[in-house]
Amino acid sequence: MIDQRLIKLCKSLVSYSMNVQKGDKVLIENFDCPDELSTQLIKEVYAVGGIPYHISRSISVRRALLQNATKEQIADMTRYDSLRMQDMDAYVAFRGSNNNSELSDVNEDNMTLFQSTYSKQVHLDLRVAKTKWVILRYPNGSMAQLAGKSTEQFEDFYFDVCNLDYAKMGKAMEVLQKRMKSVDNVHIVAKDTDITFSIKDIPSNKCAGDRNVPDGEVYTAPVKTSVNGVITYNTPSFLQGFKFENVRLEFKDGKIIKATANDNDRINKILDTDEGARYIGEFAMGVNPYIQNPMCDTLFDEKIAGSIHLTPGACYEEADNGNQSAVHWDLVQIHRPEYGGGEIYFDDELVRKDGVFLGELDVLNEDNLK
């Protein structure tokens, strides 16, 4: 018998997150997840009058494809999937990889080429910009291990996070969204971090279950050339199959002029993908009360209560600062006391200290969102 919590989630994805309307074409992309998930999503799309389409994918198969792929082959893959994506009104992807490091030994040049062509065109230029999209992970033993939980405990956590009252969260986010629209200077101080930038005239947006699930962030982007100082991220991050730790970025006039991590060559190769990869495309504040600790999965970690992410690479169209790149790397810093604390200032006013919002923004603190 299918888990009733999964049925609730699928209904919410179709009716709330994607807001599927009669006649909408919906692409369901399943990476290493059970068929029952796709089956339930298809049922829910049909139930509201949508037209479902489906792709089953495997990360290990993708690894085999990319290992020896040619430039022409990746261009063909991009062209084929672009044709399908541009015909879609909505998109949902479930990703349940059993090994986050599956792509770690793929030729680095091929990974960079795949990201700068396929990922940029199919996902950034088409899926993100043109469809009503939502992306999720799916609970499995591998994810439970990353989170330091038993499989059953992680499943309970997963459905608590994914099925929370996003409408309530969205309402609370409006206060922060409105406040950010009037801010010029942002100053962040934390362990091994002192960084400033302007968000003047850049739109701010709330994410309350209508793009990623789990969700819970309010985001904008810095004025492209305004970022100055140093930030050291205290959360590990998987990218291209490698676990980056102790990432430290130094900025001058918006550009990353020095980057170090547990593999300096690897991080700098990513940041040299194109010109925009060394500039910031997003600044966001995480507020999901159920996500407390990192598990090396961006979709969860960037929503951690009391966190921020400052993202090298492409901006979003909804918060356009003019930075274009094939890279969009959400690196996370947590400000709660157990992670070293941190302070955020808007135009010299302290608005969050050690992960706790102050003044009118306290509606976004954990106890008020559960």
C-alpha positions in Angstrom: 0.0 0.0 0.0 1.3 3.4 -0.9 2.4 5.7 1.9 -0.4 8.2 2.5 2.2 10.9 3.2 3.5 10.4 -0.4 0.0 10.8 -1.8 -0.3 14.1 0.2 3.0 15.2 -1.2 2.2 14.4 -4.8 -1.2 16.2 -4.6 0.6 19.3 -3.2 3.3 19.2 -5.9 0.7 19.1 -8.6 -1.9 21.6 -7.2 0.2 23.9 -5.2 3.9 23.8 -6.3 3.3 23.6 -10.0 -0.3 24.8 -10.0 -1.0 22.5 -12.9 -4.0 23.7 -15.0 -6.1 21.8 -17.5 -4.1 21.1 -20.6 -0.7 21.8 -19.0 2.1 19.5 -20.3 4.0 18.2 -17.3 7.4 16.5 -17.5 8.1 14.1 -14.7 11.8 13.2 -14.4 12.7 10.3 -12.1 16.3 9.7 -11.1 16.7 6.4 -9.3 13.3 6.5 -7.5 10.6 3.9 -7.2 8.0 3.6 -9.9 5.2 4.1 -7.4 6.3 7.7 -7.1 6.0 8.4 -10.8 2.8 6.5 -11.0 1.2 8.6 -8.2 2.4 11.8 -9.8 0.9 10.8 -13.2 -2.4 10.0 -11.5 -2.4 13.4 -9.8 -1.6 15.3 -13.0 -4.4 13.5 -14.9 -6.8 14.3 -11.9 -6.5 18.0 -12.5 -6.6 17.8 -16.3 -2.9 18.0 -17.0 -1.0 15.9 -19.6 1.9 14.0 -18.0 5.1 12.9 -19.7 7.8 10.8 -18.0 11.5 10.0 -18.2 13.3 7.5 -16.0 17.0 8.2 -15.5 19.9 6.7 -13.5 23.0 8.6 -12.2 25.2 5.5 -12.8 24.0 5.4 -16.4 24.7 9.1 -16.8 28.2 8.4 -15.4 28.7 5.7 -18.1 27.5 8.1 -20.8 29.7 11.0 -19.7 32.8 9.1 -19.2 33.8 9.0 -22.8 31.2 11.4 -24.3 32.3 13.6 -27.2 31.6 17.3 -27.6 29.2 16.5 -30.5 27.4 13.9 -28.4 26.8 16.3 -25.5 25.6 18.9 -28.1 23.1 16.3 -29.4 21.9 15.4 -25.9 21.3 19.1 -25.3 19.4 19.6 -28.5 17.2 16.6 -28.0 16.2 17.4 -24.4 15.9 21.1 -25.2 13.2 20.4 -27.8 11.2 18.5 -25.2 11.7 21.0 -22.4 10.7 24.0 -24.4 7.3 22.2 -25.1 6.6 21.8 -21.4 4.5 24.0 -19.1 5.6 22.4 -15.9 8.4 20.1 -14.6 9.0 18.0 -11.5 12.1 15.9 -10.8 12.7 13.4 -8.0 16.3 12.5 -7.4 17.2 9.5 -5.3 20.8 8.8 -6.0 22.3 6.0 -4.0 25.8 7.6 -4.1 26.5 11.3 -4.1 30.0 10.6 -5.4 28.9 8.6 -8.4 30.1 11.2 -10.9 33.4 11.9 -9.0 35.6 10.1 -11.5 34.0 11.4 -14.7 36.5 13.3 -16.8 36.6 16.8 -15.5 36.5 18.4 -18.9 33.4 16.4 -19.8 31.7 17.4 -16.6 32.5 21.1 -17.3 31.3 20.7 -20.9 28.1 19.0 -19.8 27.4 21.7 -17.2 28.1 24.6 -19.5 26.0 23.2 -22.4 23.4 20.7 -21.4 22.7 22.0 -17.8 22.8 25.6 -18.8 20.5 25.3 -21.8 18.1 22.6 -20.8 17.7 23.6 -17.1 18.8 27.2 -16.6 17.7 28.7 -19.9 14.5 26.6 -20.4 13.3 24.8 -17.3 14.0 27.5 -14.8 13.1 30.4 -17.0 10.1 29.0 -18.9 8.3 26.3 -16.8 6.5 26.0 -13.4 9.1 23.7 -11.9 9.8 21.9 -8.6 12.7 19.6 -7.6 12.9 17.1 -4.8 15.0 14.4 -3.3 13.5 11.1 -2.4 14.2 9.4 1.0 16.5 6.4 0.8 19.2 4.7 2.9 22.0 6.8 1.3 20.3 10.1 2.3 19.6 8.7 5.8 23.2 8.0 6.2 24.3 11.5 5.1 21.8 12.9 7.7 23.1 10.6 10.4 19.6 9.0 10.9 18.1 5.6 10.6 16.1 5.0 7.4 12.8 5.1 9.2 13.8 8.2 11.2 14.9 10.0 8.0 11.6 9.1 6.2 9.7 10.7 9.1 11.9 13.8 9.0 11.6 14.0 5.2 7.8 14.0 5.2 7.7 16.5 8.1 9.9 18.8 6.1 8.2 18.3 2.7 4.6 18.4 3.9 4.7 21.4 6.3 2.3 24.3 5.9 4.1 26.2 3.1 1.2 28.7 2.8 1.8 29.7 6.4 5.5 30.0 5.8 4.9 32.0 2.7 2.8 34.5 4.6 5.5 35.0 7.2 8.2 35.4 4.5 6.4 38.5 3.2 7.8 40.6 6.0 11.4 39.7 5.1 10.7 40.0 1.4 9.3 43.5 1.8 12.2 44.6 4.1 14.8 43.4 1.7 13.3 45.5 -1.1 14.2 48.6 0.8 17.7 47.6 1.7 20.9 48.9 0.2 23.9 47.6 2.1 24.2 44.0 3.6 27.0 43.2 6.1 27.6 39.7 7.3 30.0 38.9 10.1 30.8 35.4 11.2 33.7 33.1 12.0 36.4 33.9 9.4 33.9 36.0 7.6 33.4 39.7 7.1 31.7 40.6 3.8 29.6 43.5 2.5 27.5 44.0 -0.6 24.6 46.0 -2.0 21.2 44.6 -2.9 19.7 48.0 -3.9 17.0 47.8 -6.6 17.4 44.0 -7.0 14.1 42.2 -6.5 13.6 39.9 -3.5 11.6 36.7 -3.7 10.1 34.2 -1.3 10.3 30.4 -1.9 7.6 28.6 -0.1 7.2 25.2 -1.7 6.6 26.5 -5.3 10.1 25.7 -6.6 12.0 23.3 -4.4 10.7 20.9 -1.8 11.7 21.1 0.9 11.6 24.9 0.7 12.1 27.9 2.9 14.3 30.8 1.7 14.0 34.4 0.7 16.5 35.3 -2.0 17.8 38.3 -4.0 21.2 39.0 -5.6 24.0 41.4 -4.8 24.7 44.2 -7.2 27.3 42.4 -9.3 30.4 44.5 -8.5 29.5 45.4 -4.9 30.8 42.3 -3.1 33.9 42.9 -1.0 35.5 40.9 1.8 35.8 37.3 2.8 33.4 34.5 3.5 34.2 31.0 4.9 31.4 28.5 4.5 30.9 26.1 7.4 28.8 23.5 5.5 30.3 20.9 3.1 29.0 20.9 -0.4 28.9 18.2 -3.1 29.5 19.4 -6.7 30.4 17.3 -9.7 30.6 14.3 -7.4 33.2 15.8 -5.1 32.7 16.9 -1.4 34.1 20.4 -1.0 34.9 21.5 2.6 36.2 24.6 4.2 35.5 26.8 1.2 36.9 30.3 1.6 36.2 33.0 -1.0 37.8 36.4 -1.1 36.2 39.2 -3.1 37.2 42.5 -4.6 34.6 44.6 -6.5 32.3 41.6 -6.9 34.9 39.2 -8.2 36.3 36.1 -6.4 40.0 36.9 -6.5 41.1 34.0 -4.3 39.4 30.6 -3.6 40.6 27.9 -1.4 39.1 24.6 -0.1 40.1 21.0 0.5 41.0 20.8 -3.2 42.3 24.2 -4.5 42.8 23.1 -8.1 39.3 21.6 -8.3 37.5 24.6 -6.9 39.3 27.1 -9.1 38.6 25.0 -12.2 34.9 25.3 -11.4 35.2 29.0 -10.8 37.0 29.3 -14.2 34.2 27.7 -16.1 33.3 31.1 -17.5 33.6 34.8 -16.5 30.4 34.8 -14.5 31.4 31.9 -12.2 33.6 34.2 -10.2 30.7 36.6 -9.4 27.8 36.1 -7.1 24.3 35.4 -8.6 22.3 34.9 -5.4 22.0 35.9 -1.7 19.4 34.0 0.4 18.4 33.4 3.9 17.2 29.9 5.0 14.3 29.6 7.4 12.9 26.0 7.3 12.4 25.1 11.0 12.6 21.4 10.5 16.1 21.5 8.8 18.7 22.0 11.4 21.9 20.4 10.3 23.7 19.9 6.9 23.5 16.6 5.1 25.6 17.5 2.0 22.5 17.9 -0.1 21.9 21.4 -1.4 18.1 21.1 -1.6 18.0 20.6 2.1 21.1 22.5 3.3 20.3 25.8 1.6 17.0 25.9 3.7 18.6 25.3 7.1 17.1 27.5 9.8 19.5 30.3 10.6 21.6 29.9 7.4 22.5 32.0 4.4 23.8 31.0 1.0 25.9 33.3 -1.2 26.1 31.7 -4.6 28.8 31.9 -7.2 27.5 31.9 -10.7 24.2 32.6 -12.5 21.5 34.8 -11.1 17.8 34.0 -11.4 15.6 36.0 -13.8 13.4 37.0 -10.9 16.4 38.6 -9.1 18.5 39.7 -12.1 21.9 41.3 -11.3 23.1 40.7 -14.9 25.5 37.8 -14.0 25.3 34.9 -16.4 27.1 31.6 -16.0 26.8 27.9 -16.5 27.6 27.6 -12.7 25.1 28.1 -9.9 26.7 26.8 -6.7 24.7 27.3 -3.5 27.3 27.4 -0.7 25.9 27.5 2.8 26.9 29.2 6.0 25.0 28.5 9.2 24.8 31.2 11.9 23.3 29.3 14.9 25.6 29.3 18.0 26.6 25.7 17.6 28.1 26.5 14.2 30.0 29.6 15.4 27.3 32.2 15.3 26.9 35.1 13.0 25.3 38.5 12.5 23.5 40.1 9.5 23.1 43.8 9.2 20.7 45.6 6.8 22.0 49.2 6.4 23.9 49.0 9.7 20.9 47.6 11.6 21.3 44.2 13.2 18.4 42.0 11.8 19.6 38.5 12.7 22.0 37.3 15.4 23.1 33.7 15.8 20.3 32.6 13.5 17.5 34.4 15.3 15.6 37.2 13.6 15.0 40.4 15.5 12.2 42.9 15.6 9.4 42.5 13.1 11.2 39.7 11.4 10.8 37.4 14.4 7.8 35.8 12.6 10.4 33.7 10.7 11.9 32.2 13.8 11.5 28.4 14.3 8.8 28.4 16.9 6.6 30.6 14.8 6.8 28.4 11.7 6.2 24.9 13.1 
